[in-house]
Amino acid sequence: MILYEIEQKFKSSKIHNLRETIREELSKNTELKGLPAGSRVAITAGSRGIDNIVVILREVVSYLKDKQLFPFIVPAMGSHGGATAEGQLAVLYQLGITEDTIDAPIKSSMDVVNLGEVTGELPVYMDKFAYEADAIIVINRVKAHTAFSGKIESGLSKMVMVGLGKQKGASFVHSQGAERMEYNIVEGSKFALENSPICMGLAIVEDSYEQTAIIKGVSKENWHEEEGELLKQSKDLMPSLPVSEIDLLIVEEMGKVYSGTGMDPNIIGRIRIDGVQEPTNPKIRRITVLDLAEKSHGNAQGIGLADFTTEKLVEKVDKQVTYMNTITTTFLRRAMLPLIYSTEQEAIEQAFLSLGPNFKREEGIIIQIANTLHINRLIVSESALEKIPPNVEYSIINKFNLSFQNGDLVYKLSKKYVGESEV
């Protein structure tokens, strides 16, 4: 089977004056300006692979120190890291976030304060260290959520309710189902803004190349309006696969570093949450995922979105970490294991076989991606190449035959190629 490596061309919106932009946005916030010297300021740090996150956190710390304030970092990641203080520190370490790189203390704990209840049915929790600070700056990337759609999805408000809420808060937000999540996040964050020392948000939006495109200070007064507008801008910049109907999608690597669900449902068109309608686009008949990212710390949340996988991936799964994350979300189907095969070759071959006796792989629409976060580079079959619409700009980088070596794919986007190009 002939395959092609291609590069999709997306619009680049990268910020080139990142440090200056951060300082300018912080300087606009009147509440932050009004803090007396010596005030303690908690800064949130999540568990996602956000571009430039170390630079962003370090610059915020530097700005606050220049104002004679005392900043510190709080891990704000719900139940991630196995829902332990040590585990969440380990997640930050893997992201390059340490006391040395940020030049500020990191205070990690699973202890929370109950701020009260929204309409008597949704308790709102907050990290104890953050709550006891004089001010909190909420920092997060704004993007489409992996379980629901709304005016507010994944971003600052979610960081308040799920990230700062730790395992306990995250569990309550998810426990009423995906159809209730937007309400819980919006109404709960409103309550938290009124009953905690949050002084501002610093929102990050990335472009289709996962580069920092927007840094925006968000005020408490216009919190949800500003976040909603940023979500629209984020969706405008979101990349997608070049064709909408695919016979087999091969994902080289999944993990929390790429998406909260291991593989982004917005990219692969699968939700797998009871009561939530599946997307109509893209339509992917089979998904084979080959490996789990080391930086996912054994968390295989989202493995249930695939149909086939490898023993190599399953051996890396930390059941305690995965189960805790999955139980907290309540979306159990997303952690259920697909069909497991000893090698990548078997997992792919069996995926082909499952497409039925009339399926001809030489005519199949096959796409291979490194992960669901980085999809500007892809490997596609000839049939897939022919299906790419005229409005999608791309270039062909390489041409080769589908081949395996010791049961593993020879050509991978996430690693250097083995062998010589045929082009």
C-alpha positions as CSV (number, residue, x, y, z in Angstrom):
1,M,0.0,0.0,0.0
2,I,1.3,3.4,-1.0
3,L,1.2,6.1,1.6
4,Y,2.1,9.8,1.6
5,E,3.3,12.1,4.3
6,I,1.7,15.5,3.9
7,E,1.8,18.8,5.7
8,Q,-1.4,20.8,6.1
9,K,-1.1,24.5,5.9
10,F,-2.8,26.4,8.7
11,K,-2.9,30.1,9.5
12,S,-0.2,31.0,12.0
13,S,-1.1,33.5,14.7
14,K,1.9,33.2,17.0
15,I,2.6,36.0,19.5
16,H,6.1,37.2,19.1
17,N,6.2,39.6,22.0
18,L,5.0,37.1,24.7
19,R,6.6,38.7,27.8
20,E,5.5,42.2,26.9
21,T,2.0,41.0,26.3
22,I,1.8,39.2,29.6
23,R,3.0,42.2,31.5
24,E,0.6,44.5,29.7
25,E,-2.4,42.3,30.4
26,L,-1.5,42.0,34.1
27,S,-1.1,45.8,34.4
28,K,-4.6,46.4,33.2
29,N,-6.2,44.7,36.2
30,T,-7.3,47.2,38.8
31,E,-7.7,44.6,41.6
32,L,-4.2,43.3,41.1
33,K,-2.9,46.9,41.1
34,G,-4.6,47.5,44.4
35,L,-2.9,44.7,46.3
36,P,-0.6,46.0,49.1
37,A,3.0,45.1,49.1
38,G,3.6,41.7,50.7
39,S,0.3,40.2,49.5
40,R,0.4,36.5,48.8
41,V,-0.8,35.6,45.2
42,A,-1.7,32.1,44.2
43,I,-1.2,31.2,40.5
44,T,-2.8,28.2,39.0
45,A,-0.9,25.6,37.0
46,G,-2.7,22.8,35.2
47,S,-1.8,19.4,33.8
48,R,-2.1,20.1,30.1
49,G,0.8,20.5,27.6
50,I,0.3,24.2,27.0
51,D,2.8,25.9,24.7
52,N,5.1,28.3,26.5
53,I,3.5,27.5,29.9
54,V,6.9,27.7,31.8
55,V,7.6,31.1,30.2
56,I,4.1,32.4,31.0
57,L,4.2,31.3,34.6
58,R,7.7,32.6,35.1
59,E,6.8,36.0,33.6
60,V,3.7,36.3,35.8
61,V,5.9,35.5,38.9
62,S,8.5,38.1,37.8
63,Y,5.8,40.7,37.3
64,L,4.3,40.1,40.8
65,K,7.7,40.2,42.4
66,D,8.5,43.5,40.8
67,K,5.3,44.8,42.5
68,Q,6.6,43.6,45.9
69,L,4.1,40.7,46.0
70,F,4.7,37.1,47.0
71,P,3.6,34.7,44.3
72,F,3.3,30.9,44.6
73,I,2.1,28.1,42.3
74,V,-0.9,25.9,43.1
75,P,-1.4,22.7,41.0
76,A,-5.0,23.0,39.7
77,M,-5.8,19.8,38.0
78,G,-8.8,18.1,39.7
79,S,-8.0,14.4,40.2
80,H,-5.0,14.2,37.9
81,G,-1.8,12.8,39.2
82,G,-3.7,10.0,41.0
83,A,-5.5,12.6,43.1
84,T,-2.4,13.0,45.4
85,A,-0.4,16.0,46.2
86,E,2.8,14.2,45.3
87,G,1.3,13.0,42.0
88,Q,0.3,16.5,41.0
89,L,3.8,17.8,41.7
90,A,5.1,15.0,39.4
91,V,2.8,16.1,36.6
92,L,4.0,19.7,36.9
93,Y,7.6,18.4,36.9
94,Q,7.0,16.5,33.6
95,L,5.7,19.8,32.1
96,G,8.9,21.6,33.2
97,I,7.1,23.4,36.0
98,T,9.4,23.4,39.1
99,E,10.3,25.9,41.8
100,D,13.6,26.5,40.0
101,T,12.1,27.0,36.5
102,I,9.3,29.3,37.8
103,D,11.3,31.0,40.6
104,A,8.5,30.6,43.0
105,P,7.3,28.0,45.6
106,I,4.8,25.3,44.6
107,K,2.2,24.5,47.3
108,S,0.5,21.2,46.5
109,S,-2.3,19.7,48.5
110,M,-5.6,17.9,48.0
111,D,-7.2,19.8,50.9
112,V,-10.1,22.0,49.9
113,V,-12.4,24.6,51.4
114,N,-16.2,24.4,50.9
115,L,-17.2,27.9,49.7
116,G,-20.9,27.0,49.8
117,E,-23.6,25.7,47.4
118,V,-25.2,26.8,44.2
119,T,-29.0,26.5,44.3
120,G,-28.6,24.0,47.2
121,E,-27.4,21.2,44.9
122,L,-23.8,22.0,43.7
123,P,-21.2,22.5,46.4
124,V,-18.2,24.6,45.3
125,Y,-14.8,23.7,46.6
126,M,-11.4,25.4,46.3
127,D,-7.8,24.4,47.0
128,K,-7.0,25.4,50.6
129,F,-3.7,27.1,49.8
130,A,-5.3,29.2,47.0
131,Y,-8.3,30.2,49.1
132,E,-6.0,31.4,52.0
133,A,-4.0,33.6,49.6
134,D,-4.7,37.3,49.3
135,A,-5.4,37.0,45.6
136,I,-5.6,34.3,43.0
137,I,-4.7,34.6,39.3
138,V,-6.4,31.8,37.3
139,I,-4.3,30.8,34.2
140,N,-5.5,28.3,31.6
141,R,-5.9,27.6,27.9
142,V,-9.3,28.3,26.5
143,K,-10.5,25.7,24.0
144,A,-13.3,23.3,23.1
145,H,-14.3,20.8,25.8
146,T,-14.0,17.1,25.1
147,A,-17.4,16.2,26.6
148,F,-19.9,19.0,25.8
149,S,-20.5,22.1,23.7
150,G,-21.6,25.5,25.0
151,K,-20.8,29.2,25.3
152,I,-18.3,28.3,28.0
153,E,-16.3,25.1,27.7
154,S,-12.7,24.3,28.7
155,G,-10.8,27.3,30.1
156,L,-10.8,29.7,33.1
157,S,-14.2,28.8,34.5
158,K,-13.4,25.1,34.3
159,M,-10.1,25.7,36.0
160,V,-11.9,27.4,38.9
161,M,-14.5,24.6,39.4
162,V,-12.5,21.5,38.3
163,G,-8.9,22.4,38.6
164,L,-9.0,24.3,41.9
165,G,-11.8,22.1,43.1
166,K,-9.4,19.2,43.2
167,Q,-10.8,15.7,43.2
168,K,-13.8,16.5,45.4
169,G,-14.9,19.6,43.4
170,A,-14.3,17.9,40.0
171,S,-16.4,14.9,41.1
172,F,-19.4,17.1,41.9
173,V,-19.1,19.0,38.6
174,H,-19.1,15.8,36.6
175,S,-21.5,13.8,38.7
176,Q,-24.7,15.3,37.2
177,G,-23.8,14.3,33.6
178,A,-22.3,15.9,30.6
179,E,-25.5,17.7,29.7
180,R,-25.3,19.6,33.1
181,M,-21.6,20.4,32.9
182,E,-21.8,23.8,31.3
183,Y,-24.3,25.0,33.9
184,N,-22.3,23.6,36.8
185,I,-19.1,25.2,35.5
186,V,-20.7,28.6,34.8
187,E,-22.8,28.9,37.9
188,G,-20.2,27.4,40.2
189,S,-17.5,29.7,38.9
190,K,-19.8,32.7,39.4
191,F,-20.2,31.7,43.0
192,A,-16.5,31.2,43.4
193,L,-15.7,34.6,41.9
194,E,-17.9,36.2,44.5
195,N,-16.7,34.1,47.5
196,S,-13.0,33.7,47.0
197,P,-9.9,35.9,46.5
198,I,-9.8,35.4,42.7
199,C,-8.7,38.8,41.2
200,M,-8.4,38.0,37.5
201,G,-7.9,35.4,34.8
202,L,-5.1,35.1,32.3
203,A,-6.4,33.2,29.3
204,I,-4.3,31.5,26.6
205,V,-5.5,30.7,23.1
206,E,-3.4,28.6,20.8
207,D,-3.5,28.5,17.0
208,S,-3.6,25.4,14.7
209,Y,0.1,24.8,15.3
210,E,-0.4,24.8,19.1
211,Q,1.5,28.1,19.3
212,T,0.5,30.8,21.7
213,A,-1.8,33.1,19.7
214,I,-3.6,35.1,22.3
215,I,-2.8,36.1,25.9
216,K,-5.7,38.0,27.5
217,G,-6.3,39.3,30.9
218,V,-9.9,38.6,32.0
219,S,-11.6,40.7,34.7
220,K,-14.0,39.3,37.3
221,E,-16.7,41.8,36.2
222,N,-16.8,40.5,32.6
223,W,-15.4,37.0,33.2
224,H,-17.8,34.8,31.3
225,E,-18.5,37.2,28.5
226,E,-14.8,37.6,27.8
227,E,-14.1,33.9,28.1
228,G,-17.0,33.1,25.7
229,E,-15.5,35.4,23.1
230,L,-12.1,33.8,23.5
231,L,-13.7,30.3,23.0
232,K,-15.1,31.5,19.7
233,Q,-11.7,32.7,18.6
234,S,-10.1,29.4,19.7
235,K,-12.6,27.4,17.7
236,D,-11.9,29.5,14.6
237,L,-8.2,28.5,15.0
238,M,-8.9,24.8,15.7
239,P,-7.3,22.4,13.2
240,S,-9.1,19.4,11.7
241,L,-8.3,16.2,9.8
242,P,-8.3,16.9,6.0
243,V,-11.1,14.5,5.1
244,S,-14.3,13.9,6.9
245,E,-14.9,10.2,6.1
246,I,-12.2,7.8,7.1
247,D,-12.0,4.0,7.1
248,L,-9.1,3.7,9.6
249,L,-7.4,6.3,11.7
250,I,-4.0,5.2,13.2
251,V,-3.0,7.3,16.3
252,E,0.6,6.7,17.1
253,E,0.4,8.0,20.7
254,M,-2.4,9.1,23.1
255,G,-2.2,10.7,26.5
256,K,-3.2,13.5,28.8
257,V,-0.4,15.7,27.5
258,Y,-2.3,15.9,24.2
259,S,-5.9,16.0,25.4
260,G,-7.8,15.6,28.7
261,T,-9.4,12.6,27.1
262,G,-6.1,11.2,25.7
263,M,-7.4,11.6,22.1
264,D,-9.4,14.8,21.5
265,P,-13.0,13.9,20.7
266,N,-13.3,17.1,18.7
267,I,-10.7,15.8,16.3
268,I,-11.7,12.1,16.1
269,G,-15.5,12.6,16.2
270,R,-16.2,10.3,19.1
271,I,-17.7,11.2,22.5
272,R,-18.8,7.9,24.0
273,I,-20.7,9.4,26.9
274,D,-24.1,7.9,27.7
275,G,-26.9,10.3,26.8
276,V,-24.6,12.5,24.6
277,Q,-25.2,12.4,20.9
278,E,-22.1,11.4,18.8
279,P,-20.8,14.1,16.4
280,T,-21.7,13.7,12.7
281,N,-18.3,14.8,11.5
282,P,-15.8,13.3,11.1
283,K,-17.0,9.8,10.5
284,I,-14.3,7.3,11.4
285,R,-15.1,3.6,11.0
286,R,-12.1,2.3,13.0
287,I,-9.5,3.8,15.3
288,T,-6.2,2.0,16.2
289,V,-4.1,3.6,18.9
290,L,-0.5,2.3,19.3
291,D,1.1,3.8,22.4
292,L,0.6,5.8,25.5
293,A,2.8,9.0,26.1
294,E,5.3,8.7,28.9
295,K,4.2,12.2,30.1
296,S,0.7,10.8,30.6
297,H,2.0,9.1,33.8
298,G,0.1,5.9,33.0
299,N,-3.2,7.8,32.7
300,A,-5.0,6.1,29.8
301,Q,-8.3,8.1,30.1
302,G,-9.8,8.0,26.6
303,I,-8.5,4.6,25.6
304,G,-12.2,3.6,25.2
305,L,-12.5,5.9,22.2
306,A,-10.3,3.5,20.2
307,D,-11.3,0.1,18.7
308,F,-7.9,-1.5,18.6
309,T,-4.7,-1.1,20.6
310,T,-1.4,-2.9,21.6
311,E,-0.1,-4.8,24.5
312,K,2.7,-2.2,24.7
313,L,0.2,0.5,25.5
314,V,-1.8,-1.6,28.0
315,E,1.4,-2.5,29.9
316,K,2.0,1.3,30.5
317,V,-1.5,1.9,32.0
318,D,-1.6,2.8,35.6
319,K,-5.0,1.5,36.6
320,Q,-5.1,3.5,39.9
321,V,-4.4,6.8,38.1
322,T,-6.7,6.0,35.1
323,Y,-9.6,4.7,37.2
324,M,-9.5,7.7,39.6
325,N,-9.6,10.2,36.7
326,T,-12.4,8.2,35.0
327,I,-14.5,7.7,38.1
328,T,-14.2,11.4,38.9
329,T,-15.5,12.3,35.4
330,T,-18.2,9.6,35.7
331,F,-17.7,8.8,31.9
332,L,-16.7,5.2,32.4
333,R,-16.9,4.0,28.8
334,R,-14.0,6.2,28.0
335,A,-11.6,4.0,30.0
336,M,-12.9,0.6,28.7
337,L,-10.2,-1.3,26.8
338,P,-10.5,-1.9,23.1
339,L,-9.3,-5.1,21.4
340,I,-5.7,-5.7,22.3
341,Y,-2.9,-7.2,20.1
342,S,0.7,-8.0,20.7
343,T,2.2,-5.8,18.0
344,E,1.3,-2.7,16.1
345,Q,1.2,-4.7,12.9
346,E,-1.5,-7.1,14.4
347,A,-3.6,-4.2,15.7
348,I,-3.6,-2.5,12.3
349,E,-4.1,-5.7,10.3
350,Q,-7.0,-6.7,12.5
351,A,-8.5,-3.3,12.1
352,F,-8.4,-3.8,8.4
353,L,-10.0,-7.2,8.7
354,S,-12.8,-5.8,10.9
355,L,-13.9,-3.5,8.0
356,G,-15.5,-6.5,6.3
357,P,-14.9,-8.9,3.4
358,N,-15.5,-6.3,0.8
359,F,-13.0,-3.8,2.1
360,K,-9.9,-3.4,-0.1
361,R,-7.1,-1.8,1.8
362,E,-5.5,-0.4,-1.4
363,E,-8.7,1.6,-1.9
364,G,-9.2,2.4,1.8
365,I,-9.2,5.9,3.2
366,I,-6.4,5.6,5.8
367,I,-4.9,8.4,7.9
368,Q,-2.1,8.2,10.4
369,I,-1.4,10.9,13.0
370,A,1.2,11.3,15.7
371,N,-1.5,12.3,18.2
372,T,-4.6,14.4,18.2
373,L,-2.9,17.6,19.2
374,H,-0.4,17.7,16.3
375,I,-2.2,17.1,13.0
376,N,-0.4,19.5,10.7
377,R,1.7,16.5,9.6
378,L,-0.1,13.4,8.6
379,I,0.4,10.1,6.7
380,V,-2.5,9.4,4.2
381,S,-3.3,6.7,1.7
382,E,-3.8,7.4,-2.0
383,S,-7.6,7.3,-1.6
384,A,-7.4,9.7,1.3
385,L,-5.2,12.0,-0.7
386,E,-7.8,12.0,-3.5
387,K,-10.5,12.9,-1.1
388,I,-8.9,16.1,0.3
389,P,-11.1,19.0,-0.7
390,P,-9.7,21.9,-2.8
391,N,-10.0,24.4,0.1
392,V,-7.5,22.4,2.2
393,E,-3.9,23.6,1.5
394,Y,-1.2,21.0,1.8
395,S,2.1,19.8,0.4
396,I,3.4,16.3,-0.1
397,I,6.6,15.6,1.9
398,N,7.3,11.9,1.3
399,K,6.0,8.8,-0.4
400,F,6.6,5.2,0.8
401,N,5.0,1.8,1.2
402,L,3.2,0.7,4.4
403,S,5.8,-1.5,6.1
404,F,6.6,-3.1,9.5
405,Q,9.8,-4.0,11.2
406,N,9.6,-6.5,14.2
407,G,5.9,-5.9,14.3
408,D,6.2,-2.1,14.6
409,L,5.4,0.5,12.0
410,V,8.5,1.7,10.2
411,Y,7.3,5.2,9.3
412,K,6.1,7.3,12.2
413,L,5.5,11.0,12.5
414,S,6.6,11.0,16.1
415,K,10.0,9.5,15.4
416,K,12.7,9.6,12.8
417,Y,12.0,7.5,9.8
418,V,13.7,4.1,9.2
419,G,14.7,3.6,5.6
420,E,15.0,5.8,2.6
421,S,12.3,7.9,0.9
422,E,11.0,6.8,-2.4
423,V,10.5,10.4,-3.6
